[in-house]
Amino acid sequence: MDNREVALSKSKEEKKENKHKKKAIIGLTIATSILGATTLGFGIAYGVSMSQASAYSLKLENIYQKNYYELVDNVNNADMNISKLLASDSSVYQGKMLTELSQTAKAMQVNVASLPINNDNIYQSVRFINQMSGFSQVLEEKIAKGGVLSENDRTSLSNIHEALTEMKRYLNKMSQQIGKGYSIVDASSRVNGEYDEFSTRFVSMKSVDTDYPSMIYDGPFSDSVVNQKIRGLNGSLISKEDAYKKVDKMFKNIKNLKYDGETDGKFVTYNFSLTTSDEQDLYVQVTKSGGHILSVSGNVESDKKAVGFEQAKKIALDFAKENGVEDGEVVWFEELDSQIYFNITPKQNGVVLYPDLVKVKVDLEKGNVVGYEAMSYFTNHTNRTIDKAKVAVEDAKAKIDNSFNIVSERLVLAPLEYNREVLCFELECQREGATYYIYINATTGQEENVLKVIETSDGSKLM
């Protein structure tokens, strides 16, 4: 998922402004002295501009198609892994297949995150991939400790296999359409109702209901959207030119910035494609209301790391703050290859606001923000009236079984079922080497939720 100040310097802005003024004077002189040549000059300039835009669109299309075909390959591989797993009685071989399945699921997460898909629209599919990754790691650990797959485990794996088979069928069908000229860039620009056409095509990629253990894969409440109506956008409507300036300010080293049309969905946005001097391609959405950065999509193909954790964290927090997330706190992070993902929430009177979470992805080689997602934030964020806890923290701790070792506690606003926002004590606990988060209602003292944390082999951690 974010995140740092990357605004262009004042001197660069001044140079750009002077450059524009010079161009305007030259253009005016030509227009008054050679009126007939102006139309021809405009036609040539327009042709060059359209040619550059077409070349960039083609480049972006190639990137999207590369990630799409990698997703197809990974789904096919995961499907094969589970087929072999279910056919084997060897714990050694099962462990090997589970390791490969977990790694493949993580690659699928990266592929999906690198496509221009509306997250709300494919919630079930993303959640399914996350669950498959975590569940396979649980079984892998179980076998490594000498356990065996139970009937319930095999039933869950069979259900996963069924969902993968359906997903594979759908993706392979769409691959044929892409091979016949279907454009992901064009489809993601066409809006039907609340979602663009490309996102809508992924609606049918749904998982079957599978009885997984309750776990955290990419942070507490990372996929929660409490409200259906947007209540976090404020400010007047901005123009396309103002949105352009916003993007130009937020990202440093822009080599090429192109307007990519509008999206008229749940969020009405201006869309831009840009390339940095580091040759990173990003797709940015700016809300028409208030001019906020809603999302940034990009990917990094590198295994180099030149930026440390604390620097990357500051970059992520700065970027979120620049986009209105005041008093932000990192509540989760995960490092994958040369990218690091941060989940950041604002606080109000010291209370962590989980419903208002944003995600930031930072490139550890260049130190740039290459991913940002603030849909939950702008859907849920408002200045709330949060009552004080009526239950003492010691009384909340007393609700926890003695087998748990309580590591830390804090007050949070937790998004729970039935679109509730509940003030809770979040108690981080340890038991038998595993980490749990237990949520005790700070008003009633009742236990609201229990989540188990999965520590992955690629170094995902908690904060």
C-alpha positions in Angstrom: 0.0 0.0 0.0 1.1 5.2 0.9 5.1 8.9 2.6 7.1 12.2 2.1 7.3 15.7 0.8 8.1 15.4 -2.9 7.2 18.9 -4.0 9.1 20.6 -6.8 11.5 23.3 -5.6 10.5 27.0 -5.8 13.3 27.7 -8.1 12.1 25.1 -10.5 8.6 26.6 -10.4 10.0 30.0 -11.2 12.1 28.7 -14.1 9.0 26.9 -15.4 6.9 30.1 -15.1 9.5 32.2 -16.9 9.8 29.6 -19.6 6.0 29.7 -20.1 6.1 33.5 -20.3 8.8 33.4 -22.9 6.9 30.9 -25.0 3.8 33.1 -24.7 5.7 36.2 -26.0 7.2 34.2 -28.9 3.8 32.8 -29.7 2.2 36.2 -29.7 4.8 37.7 -32.0 4.4 34.9 -34.5 0.6 35.2 -34.3 0.6 38.9 -35.1 3.3 38.8 -37.8 2.5 35.6 -39.7 -1.2 34.8 -39.0 -1.4 32.3 -41.9 1.4 30.2 -40.5 -0.1 30.0 -37.1 -2.7 27.5 -38.1 -0.1 25.3 -39.7 2.2 25.6 -36.6 -0.7 24.7 -34.4 -1.4 21.6 -36.4 2.2 20.5 -36.2 2.3 21.1 -32.5 -0.9 19.3 -32.0 0.4 16.4 -34.0 3.6 16.1 -32.0 1.6 16.3 -28.7 -0.8 13.6 -29.8 2.2 11.5 -31.0 3.8 11.8 -27.5 0.6 11.0 -25.8 0.0 8.0 -27.9 3.6 6.7 -27.2 3.1 7.1 -23.5 -0.3 5.4 -23.6 1.3 2.5 -25.4 4.0 2.3 -22.8 1.5 2.3 -20.0 -0.6 -0.4 -21.8 2.5 -2.6 -22.1 3.1 -2.3 -18.3 -0.5 -3.1 -17.5 -0.5 -6.1 -19.8 2.8 -7.4 -18.4 1.3 -7.4 -14.9 -1.9 -8.9 -16.1 -0.2 -11.8 -17.9 2.0 -12.3 -14.8 -1.2 -12.5 -12.7 -2.6 -15.1 -15.1 0.6 -17.2 -14.8 0.5 -16.9 -11.0 -3.1 -18.0 -10.8 -2.3 -21.0 -13.1 0.7 -21.9 -10.9 -1.4 -21.6 -7.6 -4.1 -23.8 -9.1 -1.4 -26.4 -10.0 0.2 -26.2 -6.6 -3.1 -27.0 -4.8 -3.9 -29.8 -7.3 -0.5 -31.4 -6.4 -1.0 -30.7 -2.7 -4.3 -32.4 -2.5 -3.0 -35.4 -4.4 0.0 -35.9 -2.1 0.3 -37.8 1.2 3.9 -36.8 1.8 4.3 -34.1 4.5 7.7 -33.0 2.9 6.1 -32.6 -0.5 3.0 -30.9 1.0 5.3 -28.4 2.8 7.1 -27.6 -0.4 3.8 -27.0 -2.3 2.5 -24.8 0.6 5.7 -22.7 0.4 5.3 -22.2 -3.3 1.6 -21.5 -2.9 2.3 -18.8 -0.3 5.0 -17.1 -2.5 2.7 -17.3 -5.6 -0.2 -15.6 -3.6 2.1 -12.8 -2.6 3.1 -12.3 -6.3 -0.6 -12.2 -7.1 -1.0 -9.4 -4.6 1.7 -7.4 -6.3 0.2 -8.0 -9.7 -3.3 -6.9 -8.7 -1.9 -3.8 -6.9 -0.2 -2.8 -10.2 -3.3 -2.9 -12.3 -5.8 0.1 -12.7 -8.5 -1.6 -10.7 -10.9 0.1 -8.3 -10.2 -1.6 -4.9 -13.8 -1.4 -3.8 -15.0 -3.3 -6.8 -12.7 -6.3 -6.3 -12.8 -6.5 -2.5 -13.7 -10.1 -2.4 -11.0 -11.2 -4.9 -8.3 -9.2 -3.1 -9.4 -10.6 0.3 -9.4 -14.1 -1.2 -5.8 -13.7 -2.4 -4.8 -12.3 1.0 -6.5 -15.2 2.8 -4.9 -17.8 0.5 -1.5 -16.4 1.3 -2.0 -16.4 5.1 -3.8 -19.8 5.2 -1.1 -21.6 3.2 1.5 -20.2 5.7 -0.5 -21.5 8.6 -0.6 -25.0 7.1 3.1 -24.8 6.2 4.0 -24.0 9.8 1.7 -26.8 11.0 3.4 -29.4 8.9 6.9 -28.1 9.8 6.0 -28.8 13.4 5.1 -32.4 12.7 1.4 -31.9 12.1 -0.8 -33.3 9.3 -3.5 -31.8 7.2 -6.9 -32.4 8.8 -10.1 -33.0 6.9 -11.1 -29.4 7.5 -7.8 -28.3 6.1 -8.4 -30.4 3.0 -11.9 -29.0 2.6 -10.6 -25.5 2.8 -7.9 -26.2 0.2 -10.5 -27.8 -2.1 -12.7 -24.6 -1.8 -9.6 -22.5 -2.6 -8.9 -24.7 -5.6 -12.5 -24.3 -6.8 -12.2 -20.5 -6.6 -8.9 -20.5 -8.3 -10.3 -22.7 -11.1 -13.1 -20.2 -11.7 -10.6 -17.3 -11.5 -8.3 -19.0 -14.0 -11.2 -19.6 -16.4 -12.2 -16.0 -16.3 -8.6 -14.6 -16.6 -7.7 -16.8 -19.5 -10.9 -15.8 -21.3 -9.9 -12.1 -20.9 -6.4 -12.9 -22.1 -7.8 -13.9 -25.4 -9.6 -10.6 -25.7 -6.4 -8.7 -24.9 -4.7 -10.7 -27.6 -7.3 -9.5 -30.0 -6.7 -5.8 -29.2 -8.6 -5.1 -26.0 -6.9 -2.1 -24.3 -6.6 -2.0 -20.5 -5.8 1.7 -20.7 -8.8 2.5 -22.7 -11.1 0.3 -20.7 -10.0 1.8 -17.4 -10.9 5.3 -18.8 -14.5 4.2 -19.7 -16.9 4.5 -16.8 -20.1 2.6 -16.4 -22.0 3.6 -13.3 -19.6 3.9 -10.3 -16.7 1.9 -11.8 -14.6 1.9 -14.9 -15.1 -0.9 -17.4 -11.8 -2.7 -16.6 -12.6 -2.8 -12.9 -16.1 -4.0 -13.6 -14.8 -6.9 -15.5 -13.2 -8.2 -12.3 -16.5 -8.3 -10.4 -17.0 -12.0 -11.3 -13.6 -12.9 -9.8 -15.1 -13.8 -6.5 -14.0 -16.4 -4.0 -16.2 -19.1 -2.5 -17.0 -18.9 1.2 -14.1 -20.7 2.9 -13.8 -21.2 6.7 -10.3 -19.8 7.4 -9.0 -18.9 10.8 -9.5 -15.3 11.7 -6.2 -13.6 10.8 -4.5 -10.3 9.9 -2.6 -10.3 6.5 -2.0 -6.7 5.7 -2.8 -4.9 8.9 -5.7 -4.5 11.3 -8.9 -3.4 9.5 -7.0 -2.7 6.3 -9.9 -3.4 4.0 -12.7 -1.8 6.0 -15.0 0.8 4.6 -17.6 1.8 7.2 -19.7 4.3 5.2 -21.3 4.0 1.8 -21.5 7.7 1.3 -18.4 9.9 1.0 -18.0 12.2 4.0 -14.3 13.0 4.0 -14.0 15.2 0.9 -14.1 18.9 1.5 -13.4 22.0 -0.5 -14.8 23.4 -3.8 -14.6 21.8 -7.2 -11.2 22.3 -8.8 -10.3 22.6 -12.5 -8.2 20.2 -14.5 -5.4 22.8 -14.5 -5.5 23.0 -10.7 -5.3 19.2 -10.5 -2.3 19.2 -12.9 -0.6 21.7 -10.5 -1.3 19.4 -7.5 0.3 16.5 -9.2 3.2 18.6 -10.4 3.8 19.8 -6.8 3.5 16.4 -5.1 6.0 14.5 -7.3 9.6 15.4 -7.8 11.6 14.8 -11.0 8.7 14.7 -13.3 9.9 14.1 -16.9 6.5 13.7 -18.5 3.1 14.5 -17.2 -0.1 13.7 -19.2 -3.8 14.3 -18.5 -5.6 11.0 -18.8 -9.3 12.0 -18.6 -11.8 11.8 -15.8 -13.4 9.1 -13.8 -17.1 9.6 -12.8 -17.6 6.9 -10.2 -17.9 6.8 -6.5 -15.1 9.4 -6.5 -15.1 11.9 -9.4 -11.4 12.3 -10.3 -9.0 13.8 -12.8 -6.5 11.1 -13.9 -2.9 11.6 -14.9 0.0 9.5 -16.1 3.5 10.5 -15.4 7.1 9.4 -15.8 9.8 10.5 -13.5 13.5 11.1 -14.4 14.1 7.7 -12.7 11.9 6.2 -15.4 9.2 5.2 -13.0 5.7 5.2 -14.5 2.8 6.3 -12.2 -0.9 6.7 -12.6 -2.4 9.4 -10.3 -6.0 10.2 -9.5 -7.0 13.6 -8.0 -10.4 14.3 -6.6 -12.4 16.9 -8.4 -13.8 18.0 -5.0 -11.1 19.6 -3.0 -8.2 18.5 -5.2 -6.9 15.6 -3.0 -4.6 12.8 -4.2 -6.9 9.7 -4.1 -4.6 7.1 -5.5 -1.2 6.5 -6.9 -0.4 3.3 -8.8 3.1 2.2 -9.8 5.5 -0.7 -9.6 9.2 -1.2 -9.0 11.2 -3.9 -10.7 14.4 -3.9 -8.7 16.0 -5.7 -5.8 18.2 -2.8 -4.8 17.8 -1.0 -1.4 19.3 2.4 -0.7 16.7 3.8 1.7 16.5 2.6 5.3 13.3 1.9 7.2 13.2 5.1 9.2 13.7 7.2 6.1 11.1 5.3 4.2 8.7 5.7 7.1 9.2 9.5 7.1 8.6 9.7 3.4 5.4 7.8 3.8 4.2 9.9 6.8 5.1 13.2 5.0 3.2 12.2 1.9 0.1 11.3 3.9 0.4 14.5 5.9 0.7 16.5 2.7 -2.6 14.9 1.7 -4.5 15.9 4.8 -3.7 13.0 7.2 -2.9 14.9 10.3 -1.2 13.3 13.3 -0.6 10.1 11.3 0.8 7.0 12.9 2.1 3.8 11.2 0.0 0.9 12.4 1.4 -1.7 10.1 4.2 -2.2 7.6 5.4 -5.0 5.3 8.6 -5.1 3.2 8.5 -7.0 -0.1 11.6 -7.0 -2.3 12.6 -3.4 -2.8 9.3 -1.9 -1.8 7.8 -1.3 1.6 4.1 -0.9 2.4 2.9 1.3 5.2 -0.6 1.5 6.7 -1.1 4.9 8.3 -4.0 6.2 10.4 -4.7 9.7 11.8 -5.5 10.1 15.5 -8.0 12.3 17.3 -7.4 13.1 20.9 -4.9 10.2 21.0 -7.4 7.7 19.6 -6.2 5.7 16.5 -8.9 6.1 13.7 -8.8 2.8 11.9 -11.7 3.6 9.6 -9.6 6.5 8.1 -6.6 4.3 7.2 -4.4 5.1 4.1 -1.8 2.9 2.5 1.5 4.1 1.1 4.1 2.2 -0.9 7.7 3.5 -1.0 10.4 2.4 -3.5 13.5 1.5 -1.3 15.9 2.1 -4.2 14.9 5.6 -5.2 13.0 6.7 -2.1 9.9 7.7 -4.1 6.2 7.1 -3.4 5.0 4.6 -5.9 1.7 3.7 -4.4 -1.0 5.4 -2.4 -4.6 4.6 -1.6 -6.9 6.9 0.4 -10.4 5.6 -0.5 -11.2 4.5 3.1 -9.9 7.8 4.4 -12.0 10.0 2.2 -15.1 7.8 2.6 -15.0 7.7 6.4 -13.0 10.7 7.6 -14.8 13.4 9.6 -14.3 15.3 12.9 -16.0 12.8 15.2 -17.3 13.2 18.7 -15.6 10.4 20.6 -16.8 9.8 24.1 -14.2 9.0 26.8 -13.8 5.3 27.8 -16.2 4.2 30.5 -14.1 1.1 31.2 -10.7 1.3 32.9 -7.9 -0.2 30.9 -7.1 -2.5 33.8 -10.6 -3.8 33.7 -10.3 -4.4 30.0 -7.1 -6.3 30.6 -8.8 -8.5 33.2 -11.1 -9.8 30.4 -8.1 -11.5 28.7 -7.4 -15.1 29.4 -4.4 -15.7 31.7 -2.7 -17.7 28.9 -2.1 -14.5 27.0 0.8 -12.1 27.8 -0.4 -8.6 27.2 2.4 -6.6 25.4 0.7 -3.2 24.8 -2.6 -1.4 24.8 -4.1 1.7 23.2 -7.5 3.2 22.5 -8.7 2.8 18.9 -11.8 3.5 16.9 -12.4 0.1 15.3 -14.6 -0.5 12.3 -16.7 -3.6 13.0 -19.6 -5.5 11.5 -22.9 -3.8 10.7 -21.0 -0.6 9.7 -20.2 0.2 13.4 -17.4 2.4 14.6 -16.6 1.3 18.2 -14.2 2.8 20.7 -12.1 -0.2 21.9 -9.0 -1.0 23.8 -6.7 -2.7 21.4 -4.6 -5.2 23.4 -1.6 -6.7 21.7 -1.0 -10.2 23.2 1.4 -13.0 22.9 0.6 -16.7 23.3 2.8 -19.7 22.3 4.9 -17.6 20.0 1.9 -16.1 18.1 0.7 -12.5 18.2 -3.0 -11.6 18.7 -5.0 -8.4 18.7 -8.0 -8.5 21.1 -10.5 -5.7 21.0 -12.5 -4.8 24.2 -15.4 -2.4 23.9 -14.3 0.7 26.0 -17.9 1.5 26.9 -19.4 -1.9 27.7 -16.3 -4.0 28.5 -17.4 -6.7 26.0 -15.0 -8.5 23.7 -15.6 -7.3 20.2 -13.0 -9.0 18.0 -10.0 -11.2 18.1 -7.4 -11.2 15.3 -4.3 -13.5 14.9 -1.3 -12.0 13.2 0.6 -14.0 10.6 4.4 -13.2 10.4 5.4 -14.0 6.9 8.7 -15.3 5.7 9.5 -12.0 3.7 9.7 -10.0 6.9 6.3 -8.5 7.5 6.1 -7.0 10.9 3.8 -5.0 13.2 4.0 -1.7 14.9 
